[in-house]
Amino acid sequence: MGDSEADKLENYLAEKAKQDHEKEQESEPLSAYDACVLKESAQIHELIAEARKGTGY
């Protein structure tokens, strides 16, 4: 299973995004930096999903 690193990364990012989202509920709206990071994270997830489709995973 050569893509376990990608799985770990994806799980880490998903968990981090969930934690950040929970923190957000308690605090002020997203800063521009946080909004950018979340957008980039979403694009990374899309790229991972596309790569998996291309390799048959």
PLY file of the C-alpha trace (Angstrom):
ply
format ascii 1.0
element vertex 57
property float x
property float y
property float z
element edge 56
property int vertex1
property int vertex2
end_header
0.00 0.00 0.00
2.19 2.81 -1.30
-0.22 5.66 -0.63
-0.45 5.29 3.15
1.47 8.57 3.50
-1.22 10.29 1.44
-3.87 8.67 3.64
-2.12 9.88 6.79
-1.81 13.39 5.35
-5.45 13.45 4.32
-6.61 12.23 7.72
-4.40 14.78 9.46
-5.72 17.62 7.32
-9.32 16.52 7.81
-8.87 16.31 11.59
-7.10 19.68 11.69
-9.83 21.29 9.59
-12.48 19.86 11.93
-10.66 21.21 14.99
-10.20 24.60 13.36
-13.88 24.65 12.46
-14.89 23.88 16.06
-12.59 26.64 17.32
-14.14 29.00 14.78
-17.59 28.50 16.26
-16.35 30.02 19.51
-14.31 32.85 18.03
-14.47 35.64 15.49
-14.89 35.02 11.76
-12.02 33.71 9.68
-9.06 35.91 9.06
-7.99 36.30 5.45
-5.05 33.98 6.16
-7.28 31.23 7.59
-9.69 31.55 4.69
-6.79 31.13 2.27
-5.47 28.08 4.14
-8.89 26.42 4.11
-9.27 27.11 0.40
-5.84 25.62 -0.32
-6.66 22.61 1.86
-9.84 21.99 -0.12
-7.87 22.14 -3.39
-5.35 19.64 -2.02
-8.17 17.26 -1.12
-9.53 17.56 -4.67
-6.10 16.85 -6.14
-5.67 13.79 -3.91
-9.10 12.51 -4.95
-8.30 13.02 -8.63
-4.94 11.32 -8.26
-6.58 8.33 -6.62
-9.12 8.08 -9.44
-6.29 8.16 -11.96
-4.36 5.38 -10.23
-7.38 3.19 -9.52
-7.55 3.66 -5.75
0 1
1 2
2 3
3 4
4 5
5 6
6 7
7 8
8 9
9 10
10 11
11 12
12 13
13 14
14 15
15 16
16 17
17 18
18 19
19 20
20 21
21 22
22 23
23 24
24 25
25 26
26 27
27 28
28 29
29 30
30 31
31 32
32 33
33 34
34 35
35 36
36 37
37 38
38 39
39 40
40 41
41 42
42 43
43 44
44 45
45 46
46 47
47 48
48 49
49 50
50 51
51 52
52 53
53 54
54 55
55 56
